[in-house]
Amino acid sequence: MSAPRDQQVESTETETSGTQETARLHNLGLKAALSVAFVSVVSAVVLFAVFSIPSGIVYPPCGHGPAVDMVTSPTTNGYELEIGPPSRMEALGAYKVSVLKDGTPWSNMPVVLSGGMEVKNSGGDGWLNFTDLTSDGKLTGGDFFTLENLTSGSQYEVILLWASSECEFASEVINVP
């Protein structure tokens, strides 16, 4: 004998609402699984990026900033690093400079570039001076650094950085005999 029509409709509605609830729970489970997978992938990418950077890199390279060459010449007390004409001129405050000794930054570095700047390595040997040859407040060809009072047998690297991001766009390595 069949159930009355009202009972059949109620039974069908109950089955439908149960199916909808099951589908809703399934969708929630799927969303949770996708969220966990997304977080896992993002974490893996971040960890890869952090640990794949070579340990010798102190400042990341820039994709922006002017192209600048430096020419090194020995002097009586150290070295002079003359700036070649940059691809574009910017105010000195747009730059920072850092010095590495044997791969380690001087303790008071980087510093914002300024005309007449004199920086002594607070961690030991070395002086860095900057001369704005034309006193125009911009980095231009002919401006120069002097690096003096250096330790024999050490390697020094003078690095120009873009001040806003502290990324490297020019450097010069000096091996002191």
C-alpha positions as CSV (number, residue, x, y, z in Angstrom):
1,M,0.0,0.0,0.0
2,S,1.4,3.4,-0.9
3,A,1.8,6.3,1.5
4,P,-0.6,9.2,1.2
5,R,0.5,12.0,-1.2
6,D,1.3,14.5,1.6
7,Q,3.6,12.0,3.2
8,Q,5.4,11.3,-0.1
9,V,5.9,15.1,-0.7
10,E,7.2,15.5,2.8
11,S,9.5,12.6,2.4
12,T,10.8,14.0,-0.9
13,E,11.3,17.4,0.7
14,T,13.3,15.8,3.5
15,E,15.4,13.9,1.1
16,T,16.0,17.1,-1.0
17,S,16.9,19.2,2.0
18,G,19.2,16.4,3.2
19,T,20.8,16.2,-0.2
20,Q,21.2,20.0,-0.2
21,E,22.8,19.9,3.2
22,T,25.2,17.2,2.1
23,A,26.1,19.2,-1.0
24,R,26.6,22.3,1.2
25,L,28.9,20.4,3.6
26,H,30.8,18.9,0.6
27,N,31.3,22.4,-0.8
28,L,32.6,23.7,2.6
29,G,35.0,20.7,2.8
30,L,36.2,21.4,-0.7
31,K,36.7,25.1,0.0
32,A,38.6,24.3,3.2
33,A,40.8,21.8,1.3
34,L,41.4,24.4,-1.5
35,S,42.3,27.0,1.2
36,V,44.8,24.7,2.8
37,A,46.3,23.8,-0.6
38,F,46.6,27.5,-1.5
39,V,48.3,28.4,1.8
40,S,50.7,25.4,1.4
41,V,51.6,26.5,-2.1
42,V,52.2,30.1,-1.1
43,S,54.3,29.0,1.9
44,A,56.4,26.8,-0.3
45,V,57.0,29.7,-2.8
46,V,58.0,32.1,0.0
47,L,60.3,29.5,1.5
48,F,61.9,28.8,-1.8
49,A,62.4,32.5,-2.5
50,V,63.9,33.1,0.9
51,F,66.3,30.1,0.9
52,S,67.2,30.2,-2.7
53,I,68.9,33.6,-2.5
54,P,72.6,33.0,-2.4
55,S,74.1,33.7,1.0
56,G,76.7,36.0,-0.4
57,I,74.2,38.6,-1.6
58,V,74.0,41.5,0.9
59,Y,71.8,43.8,-1.2
60,P,69.4,42.6,-3.9
61,P,70.0,43.7,-7.4
62,C,67.9,46.5,-8.9
63,G,66.0,46.5,-12.1
64,H,65.8,50.3,-11.9
65,G,68.1,53.1,-11.2
66,P,70.6,54.7,-13.6
67,A,73.4,52.7,-15.2
68,V,76.6,53.8,-13.5
69,D,80.2,52.8,-14.1
70,M,83.1,53.3,-11.6
71,V,86.7,53.3,-12.6
72,T,89.2,52.4,-9.8
73,S,92.7,54.0,-9.6
74,P,95.2,53.5,-6.8
75,T,96.2,56.6,-4.8
76,T,99.0,57.2,-2.2
77,N,96.7,56.1,0.7
78,G,94.2,53.9,-1.0
79,Y,91.9,54.0,-4.0
80,E,89.8,56.5,-6.0
81,L,86.6,55.3,-7.6
82,E,85.5,57.8,-10.3
83,I,81.9,57.8,-11.4
84,G,81.4,57.5,-15.2
85,P,78.5,59.5,-16.7
86,P,75.3,58.0,-15.3
87,S,72.5,57.2,-17.8
88,R,70.4,59.8,-15.9
89,M,71.3,62.3,-13.2
90,E,69.5,62.2,-9.9
91,A,69.9,64.1,-6.7
92,L,72.6,62.6,-4.3
93,G,69.9,61.9,-1.7
94,A,68.3,59.3,-4.1
95,Y,71.4,57.1,-3.5
96,K,73.0,55.3,-0.6
97,V,76.5,53.8,-0.5
98,S,77.8,50.8,1.3
99,V,81.2,49.3,1.8
100,L,81.8,45.6,2.3
101,K,85.1,44.3,3.7
102,D,85.6,40.6,2.9
103,G,81.8,40.3,2.2
104,T,80.7,41.9,5.5
105,P,79.2,45.5,5.5
106,W,80.9,48.1,7.5
107,S,78.8,48.5,10.7
108,N,77.6,52.0,9.9
109,M,76.4,51.2,6.4
110,P,74.6,52.0,4.2
111,V,74.5,55.8,4.3
112,V,72.7,58.4,2.2
113,L,75.1,59.9,-0.4
114,S,76.0,63.6,0.2
115,G,78.6,66.0,-1.2
116,G,81.7,66.1,1.0
117,M,80.6,63.0,2.9
118,E,83.3,61.3,5.1
119,V,82.5,58.0,6.7
120,K,84.9,56.1,9.0
121,N,84.2,52.4,9.5
122,S,83.0,52.3,13.1
123,G,84.0,48.6,13.2
124,G,87.7,49.1,12.4
125,D,89.8,50.2,9.5
126,G,88.8,52.3,6.5
127,W,87.6,55.7,5.4
128,L,85.1,56.4,2.6
129,N,84.9,59.9,1.2
130,F,82.7,61.2,-1.5
131,T,83.4,64.3,-3.6
132,D,80.6,66.0,-5.7
133,L,83.1,67.4,-8.2
134,T,80.7,70.0,-9.7
135,S,78.9,70.7,-6.3
136,D,75.6,70.4,-8.2
137,G,74.0,68.0,-5.6
138,K,73.6,65.3,-8.3
139,L,75.5,62.2,-9.1
140,T,77.4,63.1,-12.3
141,G,80.4,61.9,-14.3
142,G,83.6,62.9,-12.5
143,D,82.2,62.6,-9.0
144,F,84.4,60.2,-7.0
145,F,84.8,58.2,-3.9
146,T,88.1,57.7,-2.1
147,L,88.6,54.6,0.0
148,E,91.6,54.8,2.4
149,N,93.3,53.2,5.4
150,L,92.6,49.7,4.2
151,T,93.8,46.3,5.5
152,S,96.3,44.5,3.3
153,G,95.1,41.2,2.0
154,S,91.4,42.2,2.3
155,Q,88.7,42.6,-0.4
156,Y,86.6,45.8,-0.3
157,E,83.4,46.4,-2.4
158,V,81.9,49.8,-2.8
159,I,78.2,49.5,-3.6
160,L,75.8,52.1,-4.9
161,L,72.2,51.5,-3.8
162,W,68.9,53.1,-4.8
163,A,68.0,54.8,-1.4
164,S,64.3,54.0,-1.5
165,S,64.6,50.2,-1.8
166,E,68.3,49.6,-0.9
167,C,68.8,47.6,-4.0
168,E,72.2,47.5,-5.7
169,F,72.7,48.9,-9.1
170,A,76.5,49.5,-9.3
171,S,79.5,48.1,-7.4
172,E,83.3,48.0,-7.7
173,V,85.5,45.4,-6.0
174,I,89.0,46.3,-4.8
175,N,91.5,43.6,-3.7
176,V,94.1,45.2,-1.5
177,P,97.6,43.6,-2.0
